[in-house]
């Protein structure tokens, strides 16, 4: 699972065995992958749905993440999921930065 985390959050410091826990200071690559896959609007909805206070939480399909792609999980998968929690002093602004509303962009 560590490699799957590193593919989406390259600066993550990993620790633990089961579960593996990673802590990253940047979500830039994650946001770039959302843009490349053209799933920013869907990601935005999921991240806003998981927002509580200064954080947002969601699950990613581990198998898909191992290939460097993003697939949000709404249900349990046989190989498990990656549980992601993003914390920020301004979680709404961070969600806007990671997954901007593409309906407002002219470059789509």
Secondary structure, 3 states (H helix, E strand, C coil): CHHHHHHHCCCCEEECCCCCEEECCCCHHHHHHHHHHCCHHHHHHHHHHCEECCEEEEEEEHHHHHCCCCCECCCCCCCCEEEEEEECCCHHHHHHHHCCCHHHCCCC
